[in-house]
Amino acid sequence: MAIGTLEVKLANAKGLRGTDFLGRIDPYVLIQYKGQEHKSSVARNEGGSPVWNEKFIFKAEYPGTGDNFKIILKIMDHDTFSADDFIGQASIYVKDLLALGVENGVSELGPQKYRVVGDNLNYNGEIQVGVTFTQKVTEYDGEEVGGWKQSGY
């Protein structure tokens, strides 16, 4: 099993449709991968076209347990006086990216646009994200591990 890091580069979004009465949204993104979660900053007063330019690191194993190799991006609207509203989500499947990274040591999926889909499966804009997997290289320190050792007796 290979272990490494998955770096998610959250760039920007366009055409996000809010649920607020006045149409003003303060979006942020919850990024989830295999039980790990990170939250972006809130893009205050940027409306439906926010820019984040943030990076997030996740631990990744391949092949690992389970077969759910996808990053889920939940786009939310920050509200001050009520619960935050769900705008939509996008998914990025990274199984092939991880396999290639295990083979080559590193693999990259450059920034691409992904559709943001709301609760009712309607198009709610797009989000631009890049992903890089870097395999952790363990160096051999010369210490013997396991096996038989000949004794001098």
N, CA, C and O atoms as a DFTB+ gen file, in Angstrom:
612 C
 N C O
     1  1       0.833      -1.174       0.000
     2  2       0.000       0.000       0.000
     3  2       0.883       1.244       0.000
     4  3       1.862       1.326       0.741
     5  1       0.528       2.190      -0.825
     6  2       1.265       3.445      -0.918
     7  2       0.565       4.522      -0.086
     8  3      -0.662       4.602      -0.046
     9  1       1.373       5.339       0.569
    10  2       0.854       6.429       1.385
    11  2       1.405       7.731       0.825
    12  3       2.550       7.788       0.377
    13  1       0.587       8.774       0.853
    14  2       1.037      10.056       0.351
    15  2       0.100      11.175       0.754
    16  3      -0.740      11.022       1.641
    17  1       0.261      12.305       0.081
    18  2      -0.594      13.458       0.354
    19  2      -1.350      13.859      -0.901
    20  3      -0.843      13.774      -2.020
    21  1      -2.552      14.290      -0.679
    22  2      -3.420      14.777      -1.738
    23  2      -3.576      16.271      -1.482
    24  3      -4.150      16.679      -0.473
    25  1      -3.061      17.081      -2.402
    26  2      -3.157      18.530      -2.254
    27  2      -4.276      19.041      -3.149
    28  3      -4.251      18.848      -4.365
    29  1      -5.255      19.690      -2.539
    30  2      -6.388      20.242      -3.274
    31  2      -6.193      21.748      -3.367
    32  3      -6.088      22.439      -2.353
    33  1      -6.146      22.252      -4.613
    34  2      -5.972      23.690      -4.851
    35  2      -7.325      24.272      -5.245
    36  3      -7.799      24.078      -6.365
    37  1      -7.932      24.981      -4.315
    38  2      -9.228      25.605      -4.539
    39  2      -8.993      26.980      -5.146
    40  3      -8.497      27.881      -4.469
    41  1      -9.342      27.148      -6.412
    42  2      -9.050      28.400      -7.115
    43  2     -10.205      29.401      -6.993
    44  3     -10.085      30.406      -6.292
    45  1     -11.312      29.128      -7.670
    46  2     -12.412      30.079      -7.706
    47  2     -13.709      29.391      -8.111
    48  3     -13.748      28.179      -8.323
    49  1     -14.753      30.178      -8.212
    50  2     -16.050      29.677      -8.689
    51  2     -16.704      30.779      -9.514
    52  3     -16.377      31.957      -9.375
    53  1     -17.628      30.373     -10.372
    54  2     -18.365      31.336     -11.197
    55  2     -19.819      30.913     -11.296
    56  3     -20.142      29.725     -11.329
    57  1     -20.681      31.907     -11.344
    58  2     -22.096      31.650     -11.571
    59  2     -22.813      30.962     -10.429
    60  3     -23.854      30.341     -10.644
    61  1     -22.276      31.059      -9.207
    62  2     -22.958      30.419      -8.076
    63  2     -24.289      31.111      -7.824
    64  3     -24.377      32.339      -7.808
    65  1     -25.301      30.314      -7.631
    66  2     -26.645      30.850      -7.397
    67  2     -26.995      30.696      -5.933
    68  3     -27.029      29.586      -5.402
    69  1     -27.250      31.805      -5.295
    70  2     -27.552      31.786      -3.870
    71  2     -29.025      31.585      -3.585
    72  3     -29.873      31.617      -4.476
    73  1     -29.295      31.373      -2.299
    74  2     -30.669      31.154      -1.870
    75  2     -31.191      32.323      -1.046
    76  3     -32.348      32.321      -0.625
    77  1     -30.338      33.328      -0.812
    78  2     -30.756      34.476      -0.010
    79  2     -31.785      35.315      -0.760
    80  3     -31.817      35.342      -1.991
    81  1     -32.619      35.995       0.008
    82  2     -33.677      36.826      -0.535
    83  2     -33.123      37.922      -1.438
    84  3     -33.687      38.197      -2.498
    85  1     -32.044      38.537      -1.036
    86  2     -31.458      39.631      -1.811
    87  2     -30.474      39.132      -2.871
    88  3     -29.973      39.919      -3.674
    89  1     -30.200      37.837      -2.873
    90  2     -29.307      37.274      -3.872
    91  2     -27.832      37.436      -3.554
    92  3     -26.985      37.012      -4.340
    93  1     -27.503      38.044      -2.412
    94  2     -26.102      38.214      -2.033
    95  2     -25.647      36.969      -1.283
    96  3     -26.324      36.503      -0.366
    97  1     -24.508      36.439      -1.677
    98  2     -23.993      35.263      -0.990
    99  2     -22.550      35.477      -0.560
   100  3     -21.789      36.205      -1.198
   101  1     -22.199      34.824       0.535
   102  2     -20.838      34.813       1.058
   103  2     -20.396      33.350       1.081
   104  3     -20.489      32.689       2.115
   105  1     -19.913      32.842      -0.061
   106  2     -19.650      31.401      -0.166
   107  2     -18.348      30.945       0.498
   108  3     -17.371      31.688       0.600
   109  1     -18.385      29.695       0.941
   110  2     -17.191      28.989       1.396
   111  2     -17.365      27.533       0.982
   112  3     -18.453      27.122       0.578
   113  1     -16.292      26.758       1.085
   114  2     -16.326      25.379       0.610
   115  2     -15.875      24.429       1.720
   116  3     -14.852      24.651       2.367
   117  1     -16.654      23.373       1.926
   118  2     -16.254      22.265       2.783
   119  2     -15.706      21.191       1.859
   120  3     -16.408      20.710       0.970
   121  1     -14.442      20.816       2.073
   122  2     -13.792      19.826       1.217
   123  2     -13.628      18.552       2.025
   124  3     -13.025      18.569       3.098
   125  1     -14.165      17.439       1.514
   126  2     -14.137      16.171       2.237
   127  2     -13.463      15.093       1.402
   128  3     -13.662      14.991       0.192
   129  1     -12.643      14.278       2.108
   130  2     -12.032      13.119       1.468
   131  2     -11.833      12.033       2.520
   132  3     -11.054      12.211       3.457
   133  1     -12.519      10.931       2.371
   134  2     -12.374       9.750       3.236
   135  2     -12.328      10.091       4.723
   136  3     -11.373       9.739       5.416
   137  1     -13.343      10.764       5.200
   138  2     -13.443      11.060       6.626
   139  2     -12.663      12.286       7.086
   140  3     -12.755      12.663       8.254
   141  1     -11.903      12.914       6.203
   142  2     -11.165      14.130       6.537
   143  2     -11.928      15.323       5.947
   144  3     -12.561      15.212       4.897
   145  1     -11.856      16.449       6.634
   146  2     -12.584      17.620       6.149
   147  2     -11.788      18.896       6.421
   148  3     -11.172      19.053       7.476
   149  1     -11.817      19.797       5.448
   150  2     -11.224      21.127       5.589
   151  2     -12.259      22.151       5.146
   152  3     -13.141      21.849       4.342
   153  1     -12.143      23.358       5.676
   154  2     -13.065      24.439       5.325
   155  2     -12.267      25.614       4.777
   156  3     -11.265      26.023       5.363
   157  1     -12.716      26.150       3.655
   158  2     -12.062      27.321       3.075
   159  2     -12.470      28.568       3.851
   160  3     -13.336      28.519       4.725
   161  1     -11.840      29.663       3.520
   162  2     -12.255      30.933       4.102
   163  2     -13.575      31.358       3.459
   164  3     -13.926      30.894       2.374
   165  1     -14.293      32.236       4.132
   166  2     -15.550      32.766       3.592
   167  2     -15.203      33.921       2.661
   168  3     -14.503      34.856       3.051
   169  1     -15.702      33.849       1.422
   170  2     -15.452      34.905       0.433
   171  2     -16.532      35.977       0.608
   172  3     -17.536      35.997      -0.104
   173  1     -16.296      36.856       1.565
   174  2     -17.294      37.888       1.894
   175  2     -17.436      38.909       0.766
   176  3     -16.456      39.373       0.184
   177  1     -18.681      39.233       0.485
   178  2     -19.036      40.248      -0.510
   179  2     -18.511      39.953      -1.917
   180  3     -18.404      40.864      -2.737
   181  1     -18.184      38.690      -2.203
   182  2     -17.718      38.347      -3.549
   183  2     -18.838      37.751      -4.397
   184  3     -18.655      37.520      -5.592
   185  1     -19.987      37.503      -3.789
   186  2     -21.147      37.030      -4.532
   187  2     -20.935      35.695      -5.208
   188  3     -20.310      34.794      -4.650
   189  1     -21.462      35.573      -6.421
   190  2     -21.448      34.315      -7.151
   191  2     -20.151      33.991      -7.872
   192  3     -20.048      32.943      -8.509
   193  1     -19.156      34.869      -7.786
   194  2     -17.866      34.623      -8.444
   195  2     -16.703      34.821      -7.469
   196  3     -15.880      35.716      -7.657
   197  1     -16.637      33.989      -6.430
   198  2     -15.579      34.151      -5.427
   199  2     -14.226      33.634      -5.899
   200  3     -14.142      32.765      -6.767
   201  1     -13.170      34.188      -5.309
   202  2     -11.805      33.728      -5.564
   203  2     -11.214      33.351      -4.206
   204  3     -11.227      34.146      -3.267
   205  1     -10.689      32.110      -4.118
   206  2     -10.085      31.642      -2.863
   207  2      -8.564      31.513      -2.980
   208  3      -7.834      32.055      -2.151
   209  1      -8.086      30.807      -3.993
   210  2      -6.652      30.521      -4.136
   211  2      -6.064      29.966      -2.842
   212  3      -5.107      30.515      -2.296
   213  1      -6.654      28.864      -2.356
   214  2      -6.213      28.222      -1.131
   215  2      -5.828      26.778      -1.411
   216  3      -6.328      26.165      -2.354
   217  1      -4.922      26.229      -0.573
   218  2      -4.492      24.837      -0.715
   219  2      -4.812      24.075       0.564
   220  3      -4.707      24.606       1.669
   221  1      -5.206      22.816       0.385
   222  2      -5.553      21.957       1.510
   223  2      -4.883      20.606       1.314
   224  3      -4.832      20.089       0.198
   225  1      -4.367      20.034       2.401
   226  2      -3.650      18.764       2.338
   227  2      -4.456      17.669       3.032
   228  3      -4.944      17.846       4.148
   229  1      -4.582      16.538       2.347
   230  2      -5.253      15.360       2.893
   231  2      -4.290      14.181       2.858
   232  3      -3.448      14.088       1.965
   233  1      -4.412      13.285       3.824
   234  2      -3.649      12.044       3.798
   235  2      -4.365      11.091       2.863
   236  3      -5.593      11.006       2.875
   237  1      -3.599      10.373       2.050
   238  2      -4.200       9.444       1.095
   239  2      -3.439       8.129       1.084
   240  3      -2.215       8.103       1.213
   241  1      -4.184       7.032       0.928
   242  2      -3.605       5.698       0.795
   243  2      -4.173       5.059      -0.459
   244  3      -5.347       5.229      -0.789
   245  1      -3.321       4.328      -1.146
   246  2      -3.801       3.619      -2.326
   247  2      -3.125       2.255      -2.382
   248  3      -1.899       2.213      -2.281
   249  1      -3.827       1.145      -2.536
   250  2      -5.270       1.113      -2.727
   251  2      -6.082       1.424      -1.477
   252  3      -7.208       1.902      -1.615
   253  1      -5.596       1.190      -0.291
   254  2      -6.308       1.585       0.922
   255  2      -7.592       0.815       1.148
   256  3      -7.882      -0.163       0.460
   257  1      -8.354       1.276       2.127
   258  2      -9.609       0.616       2.468
   259  2     -10.760       1.256       1.706
   260  3     -10.770       2.464       1.469
   261  1     -11.716       0.440       1.331
   262  2     -12.872       0.942       0.604
   263  2     -12.527       1.310      -0.826
   264  3     -11.373       1.214      -1.246
   265  1     -13.521       1.724      -1.555
   266  2     -13.293       2.087      -2.955
   267  2     -13.874       3.455      -3.289
   268  3     -14.108       3.773      -4.455
   269  1     -14.105       4.258      -2.258
   270  2     -14.707       5.567      -2.459
   271  2     -13.622       6.629      -2.601
   272  3     -13.369       7.395      -1.671
   273  1     -12.981       6.671      -3.770
   274  2     -11.867       7.591      -4.005
   275  2     -12.376       8.877      -4.645
   276  3     -12.098       9.150      -5.812
   277  1     -13.126       9.666      -3.871
   278  2     -13.598      10.928      -4.438
   279  2     -13.515      12.049      -3.415
   280  3     -13.689      11.852      -2.212
   281  1     -13.243      13.221      -3.944
   282  2     -13.221      14.444      -3.145
   283  2     -14.583      15.096      -3.338
   284  3     -15.047      15.268      -4.465
   285  1     -15.212      15.453      -2.238
   286  2     -16.516      16.119      -2.305
   287  2     -16.337      17.574      -1.895
   288  3     -15.779      17.867      -0.837
   289  1     -16.809      18.470      -2.732
   290  2     -16.742      19.913      -2.477
   291  2     -18.165      20.405      -2.228
   292  3     -18.981      20.445      -3.148
   293  1     -18.457      20.775      -1.001
   294  2     -19.789      21.299      -0.666
   295  2     -19.685      22.815      -0.574
   296  3     -18.969      23.347       0.274
   297  1     -20.399      23.502      -1.448
   298  2     -20.363      24.958      -1.461
   299  2     -21.518      25.459      -0.604
   300  3     -22.677      25.104      -0.817
   301  1     -21.170      26.292       0.368
   302  2     -22.141      26.790       1.335
   303  2     -22.179      28.316       1.294
   304  3     -21.221      28.965       0.874
   305  1     -23.304      28.873       1.739
   306  2     -23.458      30.324       1.861
   307  2     -23.473      30.665       3.344
   308  3     -24.365      30.242       4.079
   309  1     -22.477      31.435       3.778
   310  2     -22.378      31.816       5.189
   311  2     -23.461      32.835       5.522
   312  3     -23.595      33.858       4.850
   313  1     -24.228      32.543       6.563
   314  2     -25.250      33.459       7.053
   315  2     -24.928      33.819       8.494
   316  3     -24.561      32.953       9.289
   317  1     -25.063      35.091       8.830
   318  2     -24.714      35.562      10.166
   319  2     -25.783      35.217      11.196
   320  3     -25.455      34.786      12.301
   321  1     -27.042      35.397      10.853
   322  2     -28.105      35.246      11.841
   323  2     -28.936      33.984      11.685
   324  3     -29.918      33.805      12.406
   325  1     -28.566      33.108      10.766
   326  2     -29.296      31.852      10.595
   327  2     -28.314      30.762      10.157
   328  3     -27.126      31.020       9.965
   329  1     -28.822      29.565      10.008
   330  2     -27.970      28.448       9.580
   331  2     -27.458      28.706       8.158
   332  3     -28.155      29.296       7.332
   333  1     -26.245      28.262       7.893
   334  2     -25.669      28.425       6.557
   335  2     -26.469      27.631       5.538
   336  3     -26.978      26.552       5.842
   337  1     -26.579      28.168       4.327
   338  2     -27.365      27.538       3.268
   339  2     -26.475      26.720       2.340
   340  3     -25.354      27.116       2.020
   341  1     -26.991      25.583       1.918
   342  2     -26.312      24.719       0.955
   343  2     -26.561      25.270      -0.446
   344  3     -27.712      25.417      -0.857
   345  1     -25.490      25.575      -1.184
   346  2     -25.622      26.056      -2.564
   347  2     -25.596      24.872      -3.522
   348  3     -26.430      24.767      -4.422
   349  1     -24.626      23.983      -3.317
   350  2     -24.501      22.820      -4.188
   351  2     -23.203      22.092      -3.900
   352  3     -22.452      22.466      -2.999
   353  1     -22.945      21.041      -4.680
   354  2     -21.699      20.306      -4.488
   355  2     -21.165      19.789      -5.805
   356  3     -21.880      19.677      -6.801
   357  1     -19.870      19.476      -5.771
   358  2     -19.189      18.892      -6.923
   359  2     -18.339      17.744      -6.401
   360  3     -17.903      17.761      -5.250
   361  1     -18.104      16.745      -7.250
   362  2     -17.287      15.591      -6.870
   363  2     -16.140      15.432      -7.859
   364  3     -16.299      15.648      -9.061
   365  1     -14.978      15.050      -7.330
   366  2     -13.807      14.784      -8.164
   367  2     -13.341      13.373      -7.849
   368  3     -12.962      13.079      -6.716
   369  1     -13.366      12.505      -8.843
   370  2     -12.928      11.121      -8.659
   371  2     -11.423      11.050      -8.868
   372  3     -10.918      11.458      -9.914
   373  1     -10.693      10.525      -7.861
   374  2      -9.231      10.586      -7.881
   375  2      -8.559       9.208      -7.895
   376  3      -7.350       9.123      -7.683
   377  1      -9.301       8.146      -8.135
   378  2      -8.705       6.804      -8.116
   379  2      -7.592       6.673      -9.158
   380  3      -6.515       6.169      -8.840
   381  1      -7.827       7.109     -10.376
   382  2      -6.816       7.033     -11.436
   383  2      -5.617       7.941     -11.131
   384  3      -4.476       7.592     -11.430
   385  1      -5.886       9.098     -10.537
   386  2      -4.816      10.022     -10.154
   387  2      -3.901       9.366      -9.122
   388  3      -2.679       9.478      -9.218
   389  1      -4.486       8.681      -8.135
   390  2      -3.698       7.998      -7.106
   391  2      -2.886       6.855      -7.710
   392  3      -1.712       6.684      -7.382
   393  1      -3.505       6.080      -8.584
   394  2      -2.806       4.958      -9.216
   395  2      -1.602       5.452     -10.020
   396  3      -0.528       4.852      -9.964
   397  1      -1.779       6.527     -10.754
   398  2      -0.691       7.099     -11.534
   399  2       0.404       7.659     -10.624
   400  3       1.590       7.542     -10.930
   401  1       0.006       8.260      -9.515
   402  2       0.959       8.792      -8.556
   403  2       1.778       7.709      -7.882
   404  3       2.958       7.912      -7.596
   405  1       1.165       6.558      -7.623
   406  2       1.892       5.433      -7.038
   407  2       2.917       4.915      -8.033
   408  3       4.019       4.524      -7.649
   409  1       2.557       4.913      -9.307
   410  2       3.456       4.434     -10.361
   411  2       4.621       5.399     -10.611
   412  3       5.758       4.966     -10.795
   413  1       4.336       6.715     -10.618
   414  2       5.339       7.719     -10.991
   415  2       5.896       8.527      -9.819
   416  3       6.835       9.301     -10.004
   417  1       5.346       8.367      -8.633
   418  2       5.784       9.149      -7.484
   419  2       4.967      10.409      -7.261
   420  3       4.792      10.852      -6.127
   421  1       4.463      10.989      -8.358
   422  2       3.614      12.181      -8.273
   423  2       2.694      12.223      -9.493
   424  3       3.075      11.797     -10.583
   425  1       1.497      12.732      -9.300
   426  2       0.585      12.937     -10.433
   427  2      -0.258      14.172     -10.150
   428  3      -0.570      14.484      -9.001
   429  1      -0.618      14.867     -11.224
   430  2      -1.318      16.140     -11.062
   431  2      -2.504      16.228     -12.009
   432  3      -2.442      15.832     -13.173
   433  1      -3.568      16.756     -11.468
   434  2      -4.759      17.068     -12.245
   435  2      -4.861      18.583     -12.175
   436  3      -5.313      19.134     -11.171
   437  1      -4.440      19.260     -13.244
   438  2      -4.402      20.728     -13.253
   439  2      -5.767      21.333     -12.985
   440  3      -6.780      20.638     -13.062
   441  1      -5.806      22.623     -12.670
   442  2      -7.086      23.272     -12.377
   443  2      -8.101      23.066     -13.498
   444  3      -7.853      23.387     -14.660
   445  1      -9.234      22.529     -13.116
   446  2     -10.326      22.279     -14.056
   447  2     -11.630      22.765     -13.445
   448  3     -11.749      22.927     -12.231
   449  1     -12.606      22.993     -14.319
   450  2     -13.918      23.439     -13.867
   451  2     -14.817      22.225     -13.650
   452  3     -14.854      21.306     -14.467
   453  1     -15.538      22.243     -12.534
   454  2     -16.487      21.186     -12.200
   455  2     -17.848      21.814     -11.956
   456  3     -17.956      22.899     -11.384
   457  1     -18.879      21.117     -12.397
   458  2     -20.245      21.619     -12.225
   459  2     -20.666      21.547     -10.762
   460  3     -20.394      20.562     -10.075
   461  1     -21.326      22.592     -10.297
   462  2     -21.899      22.618      -8.957
   463  2     -23.380      22.286      -9.109
   464  3     -24.123      22.977      -9.805
   465  1     -23.788      21.205      -8.437
   466  2     -25.161      20.715      -8.559
   467  2     -25.876      20.884      -7.222
   468  3     -25.359      20.488      -6.178
   469  1     -27.070      21.476      -7.265
   470  2     -27.849      21.724      -6.053
   471  2     -28.671      20.522      -5.624
   472  3     -28.620      19.459      -6.244
   473  1     -29.437      20.712      -4.541
   474  2     -30.294      19.646      -3.998
   475  2     -31.253      19.076      -5.035
   476  3     -31.502      17.871      -5.058
   477  1     -31.782      19.925      -5.876
   478  2     -32.759      19.503      -6.874
   479  2     -32.101      19.071      -8.192
   480  3     -32.765      18.962      -9.222
   481  1     -30.788      18.828      -8.139
   482  2     -29.978      18.409      -9.287
   483  2     -29.895      19.458     -10.389
   484  3     -29.581      19.136     -11.535
   485  1     -30.174      20.702     -10.048
   486  2     -30.040      21.808     -11.002
   487  2     -28.606      22.328     -11.003
   488  3     -27.893      22.237     -10.004
   489  1     -28.208      22.869     -12.136
   490  2     -26.896      23.493     -12.285
   491  2     -26.878      24.788     -11.483
   492  3     -27.724      25.660     -11.681
   493  1     -25.900      24.913     -10.564
   494  2     -25.806      26.104      -9.722
   495  2     -24.459      26.805      -9.861
   496  3     -24.014      27.478      -8.932
   497  1     -23.806      26.654     -11.010
   498  2     -22.530      27.315     -11.240
   499  2     -21.409      26.308     -11.428
   500  3     -21.647      25.117     -11.626
   501  1     -20.173      26.814     -11.361
   502  2     -19.008      25.942     -11.528
   503  2     -17.911      26.364     -10.573
   504  3     -17.839      27.518     -10.150
   505  1     -17.051      25.401     -10.239
   506  2     -15.944      25.638      -9.321
   507  2     -14.664      25.123      -9.968
   508  3     -14.668      24.065     -10.597
   509  1     -13.580      25.860      -9.819
   510  2     -12.313      25.477     -10.436
   511  2     -11.361      24.974      -9.357
   512  3     -11.062      25.674      -8.389
   513  1     -10.885      23.720      -9.551
   514  2     -10.060      23.040      -8.559
   515  2      -8.968      22.242      -9.254
   516  3      -9.186      21.695     -10.334
   517  1      -7.789      22.174      -8.632
   518  2      -6.700      21.317      -9.089
   519  2      -6.332      20.352      -7.969
   520  3      -6.499      20.670      -6.791
   521  1      -5.827      19.166      -8.338
   522  2      -5.470      18.153      -7.334
   523  2      -4.112      17.549      -7.688
   524  3      -3.844      17.251      -8.852
   525  1      -3.257      17.371      -6.680
   526  2      -1.953      16.737      -6.871
   527  2      -1.772      15.656      -5.813
   528  3      -2.022      15.888      -4.630
   529  1      -1.334      14.469      -6.246
   530  2      -0.992      13.405      -5.310
   531  2       0.514      13.220      -5.322
   532  3       1.116      13.073      -6.386
   533  1       1.131      13.226      -4.136
   534  2       2.562      12.998      -4.001
   535  2       2.764      11.818      -3.065
   536  3       2.326      11.839      -1.915
   537  1       3.432      10.793      -3.570
   538  2       3.675       9.604      -2.764
   539  2       4.774       9.890      -1.750
   540  3       5.791      10.505      -2.070
   541  1       4.554       9.434      -0.526
   542  2       5.569       9.593       0.516
   543  2       6.613       8.513       0.315
   544  3       6.299       7.323       0.289
   545  1       7.852       8.939       0.174
   546  2       8.942       7.994      -0.056
   547  2       9.592       7.682       1.281
   548  3      10.033       8.580       1.999
   549  1       9.644       6.405       1.604
   550  2      10.317       6.003       2.835
   551  2      11.713       5.542       2.471
   552  3      11.898       4.682       1.610
   553  1      12.685       6.124       3.135
   554  2      14.077       5.797       2.832
   555  2      14.524       4.594       3.648
   556  3      14.146       4.446       4.810
   557  1      15.312       3.755       3.048
   558  2      15.851       2.578       3.716
   559  2      17.045       3.023       4.553
   560  3      18.005       3.593       4.034
   561  1      16.970       2.752       5.867
   562  2      18.031       3.216       6.755
   563  2      19.087       2.153       7.054
   564  3      19.939       2.352       7.920
   565  1      19.035       1.039       6.351
   566  2      20.045      -0.004       6.513
   567  2      19.736      -0.992       7.614
   568  3      20.436      -1.996       7.749
   569  1      18.710      -0.740       8.405
   570  2      18.367      -1.644       9.490
   571  2      17.651      -2.866       8.928
   572  3      16.791      -2.750       8.054
   573  1      18.017      -4.032       9.439
   574  2      17.390      -5.266       8.974
   575  2      16.014      -5.380       9.606
   576  3      15.832      -5.100      10.791
   577  1      15.061      -5.790       8.806
   578  2      13.712      -5.940       9.283
   579  2      13.251      -7.344       8.990
   580  3      13.217      -7.754       7.830
   581  1      12.895      -8.090      10.015
   582  2      12.360      -9.441       9.830
   583  2      13.395     -10.409       9.257
   584  3      14.556     -10.049       9.058
   585  1      12.969     -11.609       9.003
   586  2      13.852     -12.626       8.417
   587  2      14.762     -13.261       9.427
   588  3      14.716     -12.944      10.615
   589  1      15.589     -14.158       8.950
   590  2      16.524     -14.883       9.807
   591  2      17.875     -14.214       9.781
   592  3      18.290     -13.652       8.768
   593  1      18.552     -14.283      10.904
   594  2      19.903     -13.762      10.976
   595  2      20.823     -14.907      11.403
   596  3      20.544     -15.606      12.377
   597  1      21.896     -15.087      10.684
   598  2      22.840     -16.159      11.013
   599  2      23.560     -15.821      12.313
   600  3      24.034     -14.701      12.504
   601  1      23.633     -16.791      13.188
   602  2      24.363     -16.563      14.436
   603  2      25.782     -17.119      14.316
   604  3      26.068     -17.952      13.456
   605  1      26.632     -16.657      15.167
   606  2      28.024     -17.084      15.132
   607  2      28.292     -18.301      15.997
   608  3      29.451     -18.657      16.207
   609  1      27.265     -18.940      16.498
   610  2      27.457     -20.113      17.364
   611  2      27.617     -21.381      16.592
   612  3      27.786     -22.446      17.184
